[in-house]
């Protein structure tokens, strides 16, 4: 077979495929992002993902198992405790956590907020778990009057700062986030500090913009990307990848404005970067539809990706491995607006590898990173995971 020179990893943010055995510990019993969306909309029509073998992984209304899947298929369990984007992405890259990031169901304590307020030179509003769209409706007008940023969290390990772009300019908002990141260490080391800018002049018109930024912790262990770099190959991160890995192991970092922009950038990078690692996070599934409990919008986003999949398949040349997966679930049919503790799909395609191999249930997302490391024949790459490369090569 041809030598593998390039791996392309597409992370469909929030696209889970059924509850993990411990989902009840996270309040997620019954969560099944793809399965429940399918039931809610009367069945999914995703012909290209179906050809890859999506329906072979688990029962999904409207998607029949393929007789001869074009990809190898399976699903992966997250070994790390938690269900957030950071731990999920780190584990995909071979860094599995043995601890959960701190969460704040009652808001942040004075030992966090007092130094934060002192350093930014003003008070704050909020300080509670909330939906991002709802809290700007609730506190946006007070923010306009006082100039105080809105600080809030969720069921995930996040310190989020919402601010109107005309009241607190983006550079100042990002600086506030960096201050928060420096304070939130030790037992308060949340996985992400997130800038949530918005615009509008009333609760009815307040709208979050695409200028969001995530300030993540640096991964505590070696990543797949670093191994690729150390072996003299290029690495490209598209979308949230730079933020989620705190820039570690990335030569090229391209921030995008949603899935459509991200997929356009992915196509261009696949045309020009001929070796190494290209990794993209497509955030709109999670950000626009999962967190807003909108199964119809989520399904339309899945259809938009499915329509682009043949383009990426066409750009996958001999010597390439194309992988489609996710980082957690975000079931829009449940009462919760937060992430859900789920398996994630695993579809692995390449012109020069086997097709239709059932990879079954992988015990860790890290198996993906370990497999890519073996496929690219990376030297001195001691990352977590168990490779399934010999099953498909």
C-alpha positions as CSV (number, residue, x, y, z in Angstrom):
1,X,0.0,0.0,0.0
2,X,1.0,3.6,-0.4
3,X,2.9,5.3,2.4
4,X,0.7,7.4,4.6
5,X,1.9,11.1,4.5
6,X,-1.1,13.1,5.7
7,X,-3.9,12.8,8.2
8,X,-7.0,15.0,8.2
9,X,-9.1,15.0,11.4
10,X,-12.6,16.6,11.2
11,X,-14.2,17.1,14.7
12,X,-18.0,17.6,14.5
13,X,-18.3,19.5,17.7
14,X,-21.1,18.0,19.9
15,X,-22.2,15.2,17.5
16,X,-22.6,12.3,20.0
17,X,-24.0,8.9,19.2
18,X,-25.5,7.6,22.4
19,X,-25.0,7.8,26.2
20,X,-22.0,6.4,27.8
21,X,-22.5,3.8,30.6
22,X,-21.7,6.4,33.2
23,X,-24.0,9.1,31.7
24,X,-26.4,9.0,34.7
25,X,-23.5,10.4,36.9
26,X,-23.5,13.5,34.7
27,X,-27.3,13.9,34.5
28,X,-27.3,12.7,30.9
29,X,-29.2,9.4,31.0
30,X,-31.1,9.0,27.7
31,X,-28.9,11.5,25.8
32,X,-28.3,10.4,22.2
33,X,-27.5,13.4,20.0
34,X,-27.8,11.8,16.5
35,X,-30.5,9.2,17.5
36,X,-32.8,11.7,19.3
37,X,-32.4,14.3,16.5
38,X,-33.4,11.6,14.0
39,X,-36.5,10.8,16.0
40,X,-37.4,14.5,16.5
41,X,-37.2,15.4,12.8
42,X,-38.7,12.1,11.5
43,X,-35.5,10.6,10.3
44,X,-32.1,11.8,8.9
45,X,-31.2,11.9,5.3
46,X,-27.4,12.1,5.2
47,X,-26.5,10.0,2.1
48,X,-22.7,10.6,2.1
49,X,-22.2,9.9,5.8
50,X,-24.5,6.9,5.3
51,X,-22.2,5.6,2.6
52,X,-19.2,6.1,4.9
53,X,-21.0,3.8,7.5
54,X,-22.6,6.1,10.0
55,X,-25.7,3.9,10.1
56,X,-23.4,0.9,10.8
57,X,-22.2,2.4,14.1
58,X,-25.6,2.6,15.8
59,X,-29.3,2.6,14.9
60,X,-30.3,6.0,13.5
61,X,-33.8,6.6,12.1
62,X,-33.5,7.2,8.3
63,X,-29.9,6.0,8.0
64,X,-29.7,2.3,7.0
65,X,-26.4,0.4,7.5
66,X,-24.3,0.4,4.4
67,X,-23.7,-3.0,2.7
68,X,-20.2,-1.9,1.8
69,X,-19.2,1.1,3.8
70,X,-16.6,3.4,2.2
71,X,-15.0,4.0,5.6
72,X,-14.1,2.0,8.6
73,X,-16.5,2.6,11.4
74,X,-16.9,2.5,15.2
75,X,-17.5,4.7,18.2
76,X,-15.3,5.9,21.0
77,X,-15.8,6.4,24.7
78,X,-14.2,9.2,26.6
79,X,-11.9,7.8,29.3
80,X,-11.4,11.1,31.0
81,X,-14.0,12.3,33.5
82,X,-16.1,15.1,32.0
83,X,-17.8,16.1,28.8
84,X,-16.2,19.3,27.8
85,X,-14.5,20.3,24.5
86,X,-11.1,20.7,26.0
87,X,-10.8,17.2,27.6
88,X,-12.3,15.7,24.5
89,X,-9.9,17.3,22.1
90,X,-6.9,16.6,24.4
91,X,-7.9,12.9,24.5
92,X,-8.3,12.8,20.7
93,X,-4.7,14.0,20.5
94,X,-3.4,11.3,23.0
95,X,-3.6,13.3,26.2
96,X,-6.0,11.6,28.6
97,X,-6.9,13.3,31.8
98,X,-7.4,11.4,35.1
99,X,-9.2,14.3,36.8
100,X,-12.3,16.5,36.1
101,X,-12.0,20.2,35.6
102,X,-13.7,22.2,38.3
103,X,-17.3,23.4,37.8
104,X,-19.3,26.1,39.6
105,X,-23.0,25.4,39.9
106,X,-23.3,28.2,42.5
107,X,-21.2,30.7,40.7
108,X,-17.5,31.7,41.3
109,X,-16.3,32.3,44.9
110,X,-14.9,35.7,46.1
111,X,-11.4,34.4,45.9
112,X,-11.8,34.3,42.1
113,X,-14.0,37.3,41.5
114,X,-12.4,39.8,43.9
115,X,-8.9,39.8,42.2
116,X,-10.6,39.7,38.8
117,X,-12.6,42.8,39.6
118,X,-9.6,44.6,41.0
119,X,-7.5,43.9,37.9
120,X,-10.1,44.9,35.4
121,X,-11.0,48.0,37.4
122,X,-14.8,47.5,37.6
123,X,-17.5,45.2,39.0
124,X,-19.2,42.3,37.3
125,X,-22.8,41.2,36.6
126,X,-24.2,37.7,36.7
127,X,-21.9,35.1,38.3
128,X,-24.2,32.1,37.9
129,X,-24.7,29.2,35.5
130,X,-26.8,30.3,32.5
131,X,-27.5,30.0,28.8
132,X,-25.4,32.5,26.9
133,X,-28.3,33.8,24.9
134,X,-30.6,34.1,27.9
135,X,-28.1,35.9,30.2
136,X,-27.5,38.7,27.7
137,X,-31.3,39.2,27.4
138,X,-31.5,39.3,31.2
139,X,-28.5,41.5,32.0
140,X,-27.6,43.1,28.7
141,X,-29.4,46.4,29.4
142,X,-27.7,46.7,32.8
143,X,-24.4,46.0,31.2
144,X,-25.0,48.9,28.7
145,X,-25.7,51.2,31.7
146,X,-22.9,50.2,34.0
147,X,-20.2,48.9,31.6
148,X,-19.7,45.9,33.9
149,X,-19.0,42.7,32.0
150,X,-21.3,39.7,32.4
151,X,-19.6,36.7,34.0
152,X,-21.3,33.4,33.9
153,X,-20.7,29.6,33.7
154,X,-22.5,26.4,32.7
155,X,-22.4,22.8,33.6
156,X,-19.0,22.7,31.9
157,X,-15.8,24.0,33.3
158,X,-15.9,27.5,31.8
159,X,-15.5,31.1,33.0
160,X,-17.4,33.1,30.3
161,X,-17.3,36.9,29.9
162,X,-20.1,38.5,27.8
163,X,-19.7,42.1,26.7
164,X,-21.2,44.4,24.1
165,X,-18.6,45.2,21.5
166,X,-19.4,49.0,21.7
167,X,-19.1,49.0,25.5
168,X,-16.0,46.8,25.9
169,X,-14.0,46.6,22.7
170,X,-12.8,43.2,21.6
171,X,-9.2,43.8,22.5
172,X,-10.2,44.9,26.0
173,X,-12.5,41.9,26.3
174,X,-9.7,39.5,25.3
175,X,-7.4,41.2,27.8
176,X,-10.1,40.6,30.5
177,X,-10.1,36.9,29.5
178,X,-6.4,36.7,29.8
179,X,-6.6,38.2,33.3
180,X,-9.2,35.6,34.2
181,X,-7.0,32.9,32.8
182,X,-4.1,33.9,34.9
183,X,-6.3,34.0,38.1
184,X,-8.0,30.7,37.4
185,X,-5.2,28.3,38.3
186,X,-4.7,25.6,41.0
187,X,-8.0,24.3,42.3
188,X,-9.8,26.9,40.2
189,X,-8.1,25.9,36.9
190,X,-11.2,25.8,34.7
191,X,-10.7,24.3,31.3
192,X,-11.6,27.4,29.4
193,X,-12.1,31.2,29.8
194,X,-14.3,32.3,26.9
195,X,-14.9,35.7,25.4
196,X,-18.6,36.1,24.4
197,X,-19.0,39.4,22.6
198,X,-22.4,40.6,21.4
199,X,-24.2,43.4,19.6
200,X,-27.6,45.0,19.6
201,X,-29.5,47.7,21.5
202,X,-32.3,45.8,23.3
203,X,-32.9,42.3,24.7
204,X,-34.8,41.5,21.5
205,X,-31.9,42.4,19.3
206,X,-28.9,41.3,21.4
207,X,-26.9,38.8,19.2
208,X,-23.6,37.1,20.0
209,X,-21.0,37.7,17.3
210,X,-18.4,35.4,15.7
211,X,-15.6,37.1,17.6
212,X,-15.6,34.5,20.4
213,X,-12.2,33.5,21.7
214,X,-11.4,30.5,24.0
215,X,-8.4,30.7,26.4
216,X,-7.6,27.1,27.4
217,X,-5.1,25.6,29.8
218,X,-2.0,24.2,28.3
219,X,-2.2,20.4,28.0
220,X,-0.2,18.6,30.7
221,X,1.1,15.8,28.5
222,X,2.5,15.4,25.0
223,X,0.1,15.8,22.1
224,X,-0.1,14.1,18.7
225,X,0.5,17.5,17.1
226,X,3.8,17.9,18.9
227,X,4.9,14.5,17.7
228,X,4.1,15.5,14.1
229,X,6.2,18.7,14.5
230,X,9.1,16.9,16.0
231,X,9.2,14.5,13.1
232,X,9.5,17.4,10.7
233,X,6.0,17.4,9.3
234,X,3.6,20.5,9.2
235,X,0.6,20.9,11.4
236,X,-2.5,23.0,10.7
237,X,-5.3,23.8,13.2
238,X,-8.6,25.3,11.8
239,X,-11.4,26.8,13.8
240,X,-11.3,26.3,17.5
241,X,-8.3,24.0,17.3
242,X,-5.8,26.7,18.2
243,X,-7.8,27.8,21.3
244,X,-8.6,24.3,22.6
245,X,-5.0,23.2,22.5
246,X,-3.7,26.6,23.6
247,X,-1.7,26.7,20.4
248,X,0.5,23.8,21.4
249,X,1.9,21.8,18.4
250,X,0.5,23.9,15.7
251,X,2.5,25.5,12.8
252,X,-0.5,27.2,11.2
253,X,-3.5,28.5,13.2
254,X,-6.6,29.6,11.2
255,X,-9.6,31.0,13.1
256,X,-12.8,30.8,11.1
257,X,-16.3,32.3,11.2
258,X,-18.5,29.2,11.5
259,X,-18.8,25.9,9.7
260,X,-19.1,27.1,6.2
261,X,-16.0,29.2,6.4
262,X,-14.2,26.4,8.2
263,X,-15.1,23.9,5.4
264,X,-13.9,26.4,2.8
265,X,-10.6,26.7,4.6
266,X,-10.3,23.0,5.0
267,X,-10.7,22.4,1.3
268,X,-8.0,25.0,0.6
269,X,-5.6,23.5,3.1
270,X,-6.2,20.0,1.7
271,X,-5.2,21.3,-1.7
272,X,-2.0,22.9,-0.5
273,X,-0.7,21.0,2.6
274,X,0.4,17.7,1.2
275,X,1.7,16.0,4.3
276,X,1.5,16.1,8.1
277,X,-1.7,16.8,10.1
278,X,-4.7,19.0,9.3
279,X,-7.3,19.2,12.1
280,X,-10.5,21.2,12.1
281,X,-13.3,21.8,14.7
282,X,-16.7,22.5,13.2
283,X,-18.3,24.3,16.1
284,X,-21.8,25.3,14.8
285,X,-23.4,22.0,15.6
286,X,-22.7,22.6,19.3
287,X,-22.7,26.4,19.5
288,X,-25.7,27.3,17.4
289,X,-28.0,24.3,17.7
290,X,-27.0,21.9,20.6
291,X,-26.8,24.6,23.3
292,X,-30.0,26.2,22.0
293,X,-32.0,22.9,22.0
294,X,-32.8,23.2,18.3
295,X,-32.9,19.7,16.7
296,X,-34.2,21.1,13.3
297,X,-31.3,23.5,13.0
298,X,-28.8,20.8,14.1
299,X,-30.1,18.5,11.4
300,X,-29.8,21.2,8.7
301,X,-26.2,21.7,9.9
302,X,-25.5,18.0,9.5
303,X,-27.0,18.2,6.0
304,X,-24.7,21.1,5.1
305,X,-21.7,19.0,6.2
306,X,-22.9,15.9,4.4
307,X,-23.2,17.9,1.1
308,X,-19.6,18.9,1.4
309,X,-18.2,15.5,2.3
310,X,-17.8,14.3,-1.3
311,X,-15.5,17.3,-1.9
312,X,-13.3,16.3,1.0
313,X,-13.3,12.7,-0.1
314,X,-12.2,13.8,-3.6
315,X,-9.3,15.8,-2.0
316,X,-8.3,12.7,-0.1
317,X,-5.4,11.3,-2.2
318,X,-3.4,8.0,-1.9
319,X,-1.3,8.4,1.2
320,X,-4.1,10.2,3.1
321,X,-6.2,9.2,6.0
322,X,-9.5,11.2,6.5
323,X,-11.1,10.8,10.0
324,X,-14.5,12.1,11.1
325,X,-15.3,12.1,14.8
326,X,-16.6,14.4,17.7
327,X,-15.5,15.6,21.1
328,X,-18.7,15.0,23.2
329,X,-22.4,15.1,22.7
330,X,-24.9,18.0,22.9
331,X,-28.3,16.5,22.6
332,X,-30.7,19.3,21.6
333,X,-33.8,17.2,22.5
334,X,-33.2,17.1,26.3
335,X,-34.1,19.8,28.8
336,X,-30.4,20.5,29.4
337,X,-28.7,23.1,27.2
338,X,-25.2,21.7,28.1
339,X,-22.9,19.0,26.7
340,X,-23.9,15.4,27.1
341,X,-21.7,12.4,28.1
342,X,-21.8,10.3,25.0
343,X,-19.9,8.0,22.7
344,X,-18.7,9.8,19.6
345,X,-18.7,8.4,16.0
346,X,-15.5,7.2,14.4
347,X,-15.3,7.1,10.5
348,X,-11.9,6.4,9.0
349,X,-11.4,6.6,5.2
350,X,-8.5,6.5,2.8
351,X,-7.9,5.4,-0.8
352,X,-5.1,3.0,0.2
353,X,-6.6,1.5,3.4
354,X,-9.2,-1.1,4.0
355,X,-12.9,-0.2,3.9
356,X,-15.8,-1.4,6.0
357,X,-13.8,-2.7,9.0
358,X,-15.9,-2.6,12.2
359,X,-13.7,-0.9,14.7
360,X,-16.3,-1.5,17.4
361,X,-16.2,0.4,20.7
362,X,-12.8,2.1,21.4
363,X,-12.1,2.5,25.1
364,X,-10.6,6.0,24.6
365,X,-10.7,8.9,22.2
366,X,-6.9,8.6,22.4
367,X,-7.0,5.5,20.2
368,X,-7.5,7.9,17.3
369,X,-4.3,9.9,18.1
370,X,-2.3,6.8,18.6
371,X,-3.5,5.3,15.3
372,X,-2.5,8.5,13.4
373,X,0.9,8.4,15.0
374,X,1.4,4.9,13.8
375,X,0.1,5.6,10.4
376,X,2.5,8.5,9.9
377,X,5.3,6.4,11.4
378,X,6.1,9.0,14.0
379,X,9.2,8.4,16.0
380,X,9.4,8.9,19.8
381,X,5.7,9.6,20.1
382,X,4.7,8.3,23.6
383,X,1.1,9.4,23.7
384,X,-1.9,7.7,25.3
385,X,-4.1,5.3,23.4
386,X,-4.2,1.9,21.6
387,X,-3.7,2.0,17.9
388,X,-6.1,0.2,15.5
389,X,-3.9,0.8,12.5
390,X,-3.1,-2.8,11.9
391,X,-6.8,-3.5,11.5
392,X,-7.2,-1.1,8.6
393,X,-3.8,-0.9,6.9
